[in-house]
Amino acid sequence: MRIALQDPFSVVIDVVGIDERLPSMHCTVTVEADQFEQRLVYRDHVWISCSAWDSFVRGLASDDCLDPELIDMDRRVALRILKSAINCRLSFEGSRAHLTGMVCKTTIQAPLHRDDLAVVTRKFADFDRWW
């Protein structure tokens, strides 16, 4: 099971395992962007609760939900759609802290056209859920 978005930057969420006791998915999240003569590649393994996934899907489909977000259980990655009456933006944030205190954070935001928002909404709605 996998979701792959290409615009405005690449986001791939690949489900590599599930936990039925606490309905959740073990996912590999990969984000890639080429901007300003730089290349960003972010990869992490996270657990996403099925309820967080469902909430995100409902938020995408609703005009009342301004900023649907998909956040993993450890709050290391966040995928958000920032909606306004004028435009939309796709936002990704990833962070990880080491026991030594070292912290790595990355953030990327890009305009998301209404047609691309419809593609995102459809891909998440069509995702084959087992729960």
N, C-alpha and C positions, 0 to 999 in steps of 0.2 A: 504494500500500500504506500502510495507516494503522491505528493503534490509538488509540482514544479511550475514556478512562475518565472517568466523571462523579462517582463517589463514592469517597472522602469529599471530594475536590477534583478539579478537571478536569486531566487529563494527556492531551495529544495528541502522539503521535509519528508524524510524517508523513515517509515515505521519499521523498526528492526525487532520489536518484541512487544508483548502485551502482558498486562497483569490484570486478571479478572477479579481478584479479591478486592483491590482498590482500583476500580476501572480506570486504567491509564495505559499510555503507550510510551514505549522507549523509542526515541526518535534520534536520528542523525539530522542535524540542521546545518545546511551549508548555504552561505550567502556569498555571492561574488559580485563585484562592481568594478567597472573601469571608468574612472572619472579623473579629470584634471591631470592626465598623464601618470596616474597612480592606479595600482590594482589592489583591491581589498579582497581577501579571501578569509572567511570566518567559518570555522567548523566546530561543532560541539555535539555531545551526546547528552540528551536531556529526557526527563520524564514529563509528559503532558497529561493532565487529568482529562478524562473524557468529558466531564462537566465543563471544564474551561474551553474545550474544543466546541462543545455545543453552544456555549454562551457566545463565542466568537462568531459562529455561523449565524446565530440569531441576530447578532449585532450587525453583521454585514447585510442581512436581508432587510433590516429595519431602517426606515428613514428617521426614526426618533433617536436612534443610538448614534451619537456624534463620533465617538472614538472607540470602535470595537477593538479589543486587544486579545492576543493570544500569548499567555505567559506560562512558562514551564513551572513545575512544582517547586523548584529551588530558586526561582526568580532570576535565572541567569540570562535567559533570552526573552525578548518581547517583540512581537510583530504587531504593529498597530496600523489602522487605517484612520487617518485624521481627516474627518469630513467637515466641510463648511458649505455654506450656501454658494460660495464662489468656486471652490475647487476641493480637490482631495490630495492627500499626500500618503505615500507608503513610508513607514518608519520601521527600522529594525535597530534594536539595541542588544548588544551582547556584552557580558562582563563575567569575569572570573577572578576570584581572589585566592591567593596561595597562603598557606599557613605562615610564611615568612613576612606577610604583609604586602607583598607585591600584588598589584591589581592591574589587570588588562581590561580595557573597555573599548568598545567600538560602537559607533552610531552612524547610521546612514539614513537620509531622508531624500525623497525625490517626488516630484509631482506625479500624480496618478490620474490619468485621463478617465473620464466617465466610462468609456468603452473598456478600458483596462480594468476598472473597478468591477464592471459586469463580469469579466472573465474571472477575476479573483473570486467573486461571489459564487459563480457557477462551479468553479473547481472545488471549493470547500463544500458547497452543498452536495455535489456529486460524489464526494469522497465516500468510499465504501466503509461504513461504520459497522463494527461488529457488536456494539452494545445497544 
